[in-house]
Amino acid sequence: MPREPRIDTLDSLREHLQWAIELEHATLPPYLCALYSLDPERNPEATEVIGSVFAEEMLHLALAANLLNAVGGRPRLDIPEMLPPHPR
């Protein structure tokens, strides 16, 4: 039975936190696409919900970046791999 990967070193923690940043970053464009496709006057409830989810995703990204800073890492937000292949 294969062993589960563990975070057992500081470098491993930093790597996992960077992955968390990249994951949160990847969720932002689809939420913005959905938000901008709505007419807030015709569907204010959906606009409010999607806008709040987008804000939560931004908060998750900021928290992961702050944690990475706290353990001596350096969040990378401008690497080409973070640009999703979907239309933007």
ZINOR-V69558 format. One record per residue. N is the residue number from 1. D_FIRST is the distance of its C-alpha to the first C-alpha in whole Angstrom. Layout:
<<N	D_FIRST> <N	D_FIRST>>
This chain:
<<1	0> <2	4> <3	7> <4	9> <5	13> <6	15> <7	19> <8	20> <9	23> <10	26> <11	25> <12	22> <13	24> <14	27> <15	25> <16	23> <17	26> <18	28> <19	25> <20	26> <21	30> <22	29> <23	28> <24	31> <25	33> <26	32> <27	33> <28	36> <29	38> <30	37> <31	38> <32	41> <33	42> <34	42> <35	44> <36	46> <37	47> <38	48> <39	52> <40	52> <41	55> <42	54> <43	50> <44	50> <45	47> <46	45> <47	46> <48	46> <49	42> <50	41> <51	43> <52	41> <53	38> <54	39> <55	40> <56	37> <57	35> <58	37> <59	37> <60	33> <61	33> <62	36> <63	34> <64	31> <65	34> <66	35> <67	32> <68	32> <69	35> <70	35> <71	32> <72	34> <73	33> <74	35> <75	34> <76	34> <77	36> <78	38> <79	36> <80	36> <81	32> <82	33> <83	35> <84	34> <85	35> <86	36> <87	40> <88	42>>
